[in-house]
């Protein structure tokens, strides 16, 4: 894998990751995102429907430890093992078991085993130190196991930066991990609401400064457009795309403007997509809409039953080209699985197009304009 940076503007990195995949012929443009999957398959989509999505990222297989779209239970990790959950309950993974899984899958990239559980009430500093100590031990053990495993010679391991919200521990994790022969870095445990936005951004700024420029930086669970842009400005290269999946799961559709050619002061963009507080008060779907962001619309709402517009005017996705908001509303109300399929197709394509717009804005030195447009919709 080779990172070719063609432009760095105020911390934002524009370039390409090349020589990817087993044959070394694939590439990823950065800033970019990976296709979110569950057990290797895109949620709700078949192989055929997936390939109807325009702007799909290159097919590079990446194996994460935990599902970035789901919050895992806390308090189950130890010095010897990390707990993961599946349909059959909790499973403990030692470094040896974890590497056996990688040996069977043989992904292009994989996250190293790490302890990302840093929530422990008043003992957050102590918990953060433990997470870093454990993660570094796992990293050393996994690197040694990889060295002795011919099947994993072409699989690249990403070192994991842990430490919770404790700056001292985050910096120690970054410095020590950067000393190891890892292919890149995953900044973990930034998803969720355990930290304020300000704390997250301060930590990211400090941690990124400790990492070498010639290796990619990946982050989990950050997907809202405004947060994505803030992370890119601090040097993050790659994101997962679990956000479109989360939007789909609550019967919502991404509907935000990322045209950086617009005048952010006069466009009046995004405001018609917001769910007003008084509209939600008497809506029986209120509990489902609570996690909504201002970048999406809730198509289960009664107002969409007679709305024959596409989800987003001008969108070229299969859903918008062939179906209306009213039809999606009907599918949702009748509990048809096709609702998830069509929403997933739209949400993935809209999200991948957003990243394409980010790269184009960087090329044209208009990222500030795009940021203003996005921030006006982040209400």
C-alpha positions in Angstrom: 0.0 0.0 0.0 1.3 3.4 -0.9 -0.2 6.8 0.2 0.2 9.5 -2.5 -0.7 12.9 -1.2 -1.2 15.6 -3.9 -2.5 18.4 -1.6 -2.6 19.3 2.1 -4.6 22.4 3.0 -5.0 23.4 6.6 -4.7 19.8 7.7 -7.0 18.4 5.0 -5.3 15.6 3.0 -6.2 15.0 -0.6 -4.7 12.0 -2.4 -4.9 8.3 -3.2 -4.1 5.1 -1.5 -2.7 2.7 -4.2 -1.4 -0.8 -4.5 -4.4 -2.1 -2.5 -5.9 -5.6 -2.5 -4.2 -9.0 -3.0 -3.2 -8.1 -6.5 -2.2 -4.6 -5.7 -4.4 -3.1 -8.4 -7.0 -1.3 -6.4 -7.0 2.2 -5.0 -9.0 4.5 -2.7 -9.3 8.3 -3.1 -8.9 10.2 0.2 -10.8 11.7 1.9 -13.0 8.7 1.4 -15.1 6.0 3.0 -15.4 2.2 3.0 -18.6 0.3 2.2 -20.2 -0.7 5.5 -21.1 -4.4 5.6 -22.4 -6.9 8.1 -20.4 -10.2 7.9 -19.2 -9.1 4.5 -22.6 -8.2 2.9 -24.1 -4.7 2.5 -27.2 -4.6 4.7 -30.5 -5.2 2.9 -28.8 -5.4 -0.5 -28.0 -8.2 -2.9 -24.9 -8.3 -5.1 -27.0 -7.0 -8.0 -28.7 -4.2 -6.2 -25.5 -3.1 -4.6 -23.9 -2.6 -8.0 -26.7 -0.4 -9.1 -25.3 2.2 -6.7 -23.2 4.9 -8.4 -19.9 6.2 -6.9 -19.2 2.9 -5.0 -15.8 2.9 -3.3 -13.2 0.3 -4.5 -13.8 -3.2 -3.1 -11.2 -3.3 -0.4 -12.0 -5.7 2.4 -11.5 -4.3 5.9 -12.3 -6.3 9.1 -13.1 -4.3 12.2 -13.3 -5.7 15.7 -16.6 -4.3 16.7 -19.6 -3.1 14.6 -19.2 0.7 14.4 -22.9 1.1 14.1 -23.7 -0.6 17.4 -22.7 0.3 21.0 -21.2 -2.7 22.7 -21.8 -3.5 26.4 -19.1 -2.3 28.8 -17.0 -4.0 31.4 -16.2 -7.3 29.7 -12.6 -6.9 28.6 -9.4 -8.1 30.4 -5.7 -8.2 29.9 -6.0 -11.5 28.0 -9.2 -11.1 25.9 -11.6 -8.7 24.4 -15.3 -9.5 24.3 -17.5 -9.3 21.1 -21.1 -10.1 20.7 -23.1 -12.0 18.1 -26.5 -13.7 17.9 -25.3 -16.4 20.3 -24.1 -14.0 22.9 -20.7 -12.9 24.2 -17.5 -14.3 22.8 -14.0 -13.7 24.2 -11.2 -13.2 21.8 -7.6 -13.6 22.7 -4.9 -12.4 20.4 -4.4 -15.9 19.1 -8.1 -16.5 18.4 -8.4 -13.0 16.8 -5.5 -13.7 14.5 -7.0 -17.2 13.6 -10.1 -15.3 12.4 -8.0 -13.0 10.3 -6.1 -16.0 8.9 -9.4 -17.6 7.8 -10.8 -14.3 6.3 -7.5 -13.0 4.9 -8.8 -9.4 4.5 -6.9 -6.7 2.7 -6.9 -4.6 6.0 -7.8 -5.4 9.5 -7.9 -3.6 12.8 -5.7 -5.0 15.5 -7.2 -6.4 18.6 -7.7 -3.6 21.1 -9.5 -2.5 24.3 -11.9 0.3 23.3 -13.9 0.1 26.5 -13.0 3.3 28.3 -16.3 4.1 30.1 -16.0 3.7 33.8 -17.6 6.6 35.7 -15.2 8.4 38.0 -12.4 6.1 37.1 -12.1 7.2 33.5 -8.4 8.0 33.8 -7.6 4.6 35.3 -9.8 2.9 32.7 -8.1 4.9 29.9 -4.6 3.8 31.0 -5.7 0.2 31.1 -7.2 0.4 27.6 -3.9 1.8 26.3 -1.7 -0.8 28.2 -3.9 -3.7 27.0 -4.1 -2.5 23.4 -0.3 -2.1 23.1 0.1 -5.6 24.5 -2.4 -7.0 22.0 -0.7 -5.1 19.2 2.7 -6.6 20.0 1.3 -10.1 20.2 -0.7 -9.7 17.0 2.3 -8.4 15.1 4.4 -11.3 16.2 1.6 -13.8 15.2 1.2 -12.1 11.8 5.0 -12.3 11.2 4.8 -16.1 11.7 1.7 -16.5 9.5 2.3 -16.9 5.8 -1.4 -16.5 5.0 -1.4 -13.0 6.4 1.7 -11.6 4.6 -0.4 -9.5 2.3 -3.0 -8.4 4.9 -2.3 -5.0 6.4 -2.8 -4.4 10.1 -4.0 -1.0 11.4 -2.8 -0.1 14.9 -5.5 1.3 17.2 -5.3 4.5 19.1 -7.1 4.2 22.4 -7.2 6.2 25.7 -10.8 7.4 25.9 -11.1 11.2 26.7 -7.8 11.4 28.5 -5.4 13.4 26.4 -2.2 12.1 28.1 -3.3 8.5 27.4 -4.3 9.2 23.8 -0.9 10.8 23.1 0.9 7.8 24.7 -1.2 5.4 22.6 -0.4 7.4 19.5 3.3 7.7 20.1 3.8 4.0 21.1 1.6 2.7 18.2 3.5 4.8 15.7 6.7 3.1 16.8 5.3 -0.3 15.6 5.4 -1.5 12.0 1.6 -1.0 11.3 0.2 0.0 7.9 -2.0 2.7 9.3 -3.9 4.0 12.3 -7.5 3.6 13.6 -8.7 6.2 16.0 -11.2 4.3 18.1 -13.9 5.0 20.7 -14.9 8.4 19.3 -18.3 7.2 18.3 -21.4 7.7 20.4 -22.1 10.5 22.9 -19.6 9.7 25.6 -17.6 12.8 24.8 -18.6 16.3 23.8 -17.9 17.4 20.3 -15.3 19.9 21.5 -13.5 17.2 23.4 -13.5 14.9 20.4 -12.0 17.6 18.1 -9.4 18.6 20.6 -8.3 15.0 21.1 -8.2 14.4 17.3 -6.1 17.5 16.7 -3.5 16.5 19.3 -3.4 12.8 18.4 -3.1 13.4 14.6 0.0 15.6 15.3 1.8 12.5 16.7 1.1 10.3 13.7 3.4 10.0 10.6 2.1 11.7 7.5 2.9 8.7 5.2 0.3 6.4 6.7 -3.5 6.6 6.5 -5.8 7.5 9.4 -9.1 5.8 9.8 -11.9 6.5 12.2 -15.0 4.5 13.3 -18.6 5.7 13.9 -18.2 9.3 12.8 -20.7 9.8 10.0 -22.8 13.0 10.2 -21.7 15.3 7.4 -20.7 18.2 9.6 -18.6 15.9 11.9 -17.0 14.3 8.9 -15.8 17.6 7.6 -14.5 18.6 11.1 -12.5 15.3 11.2 -11.1 15.8 7.7 -9.9 19.3 8.7 -7.9 17.5 11.4 -6.3 15.0 9.1 -8.6 12.0 9.0 -8.5 10.1 5.7 -11.0 7.3 5.8 -14.4 6.8 7.3 -16.8 3.9 7.5 -20.2 4.3 6.0 -22.4 3.0 8.8 -24.2 6.3 9.0 -26.4 5.6 5.9 -27.2 2.2 7.4 -28.3 3.8 10.7 -30.4 6.3 8.8 -32.1 3.5 6.8 -32.8 1.5 10.0 -35.0 4.4 11.3 -36.9 4.6 8.0 -35.2 7.8 7.1 -33.6 9.0 3.9 -30.6 11.3 3.5 -31.6 14.6 2.1 -29.0 17.3 2.4 -27.2 19.6 -0.1 -23.5 19.3 -0.7 -23.2 21.5 -3.8 -20.3 23.8 -2.8 -21.1 26.0 -5.8 -24.1 27.4 -4.0 -24.1 30.6 -2.1 -24.3 29.4 1.5 -25.8 32.7 2.7 -28.8 32.8 0.3 -29.5 29.3 -0.8 -31.8 28.5 2.2 -30.9 24.9 1.9 -31.9 22.0 4.0 -34.4 23.9 6.1 -37.5 22.2 4.6 -36.1 18.8 5.6 -36.1 19.5 9.3 -38.5 17.7 11.7 -40.1 20.4 13.7 -40.6 19.9 17.4 -44.3 20.6 17.2 -44.7 18.1 14.4 -43.1 15.3 16.5 -45.1 15.9 19.6 -48.3 14.2 18.4 -46.6 11.8 16.0 -46.9 8.1 17.0 -43.4 7.6 15.5 -41.8 10.2 17.8 -39.7 7.6 19.6 -38.3 6.4 16.3 -37.4 9.9 15.1 -35.6 11.0 18.3 -32.2 10.1 16.9 -32.8 11.8 13.6 -30.4 14.4 12.4 -31.2 17.4 10.3 -29.6 15.7 7.3 -32.5 13.3 6.8 -36.2 13.0 6.4 -38.5 10.6 8.2 -40.5 8.9 5.5 -42.9 7.2 7.9 -44.5 10.6 8.7 -48.1 10.9 7.4 -47.2 14.0 5.4 -45.4 11.9 2.9 -48.3 9.7 1.9 -49.3 12.1 -0.9 -45.8 13.4 -1.7 -45.0 12.1 -5.2 -41.6 13.8 -5.5 -38.4 11.8 -5.4 -36.6 11.7 -2.1 -34.1 14.2 -3.5 -34.8 16.2 -6.7 -32.1 15.6 -9.2 -30.7 12.5 -7.5 -29.6 9.8 -10.0 -30.0 6.8 -7.6 -32.3 3.9 -8.7 -34.8 4.8 -5.9 -35.2 8.5 -6.9 -35.3 7.7 -10.6 -38.1 5.2 -10.2 -40.1 5.8 -7.0 -41.6 8.6 -5.0 -41.6 9.5 -1.3 -45.3 8.4 -1.2 -44.4 4.9 -2.5 -41.6 4.6 0.1 -44.1 5.7 2.8 -46.5 3.1 1.6 -43.8 0.3 1.8 -42.9 1.4 5.3 -46.5 1.4 6.6 -47.2 -2.0 5.1 -43.8 -3.3 6.5 -42.5 -4.3 3.1 -38.8 -5.2 3.1 -38.4 -3.4 -0.2 -38.5 -0.1 1.8 -35.2 -1.0 3.4 -33.7 -2.0 0.0 -34.7 1.3 -1.7 -33.7 3.5 1.2 -30.3 1.7 1.5 -29.6 2.2 -2.2 -30.5 5.9 -2.0 -28.6 6.5 1.3 -25.4 4.8 0.2 -25.3 6.7 -3.1 -26.1 10.1 -1.5 -23.4 9.5 1.0 -20.7 8.4 -1.5 -21.6 11.4 -3.6 -21.1 13.6 -0.6 -17.5 12.3 -0.3 -16.9 12.9 -4.0 -18.0 16.5 -3.5 -15.6 16.9 -0.6 -12.7 15.8 -2.8 -13.7 18.1 -5.6 -14.1 21.0 -3.2 -10.5 20.3 -1.9 -9.2 20.3 -5.5 -10.9 23.6 -6.2 -10.0 25.2 -2.8 -13.7 25.5 -1.9 -13.9 23.3 1.2 -14.8 26.3 3.3 -17.7 27.0 1.0 -18.9 23.4 1.4 -18.4 23.6 5.1 -20.7 26.6 5.3 -23.4 24.9 3.3 -23.2 21.8 5.5 -23.1 23.7 8.8 -26.3 25.7 7.8 -28.1 22.3 7.6 -26.7 21.0 10.9 -29.4 22.5 13.1 
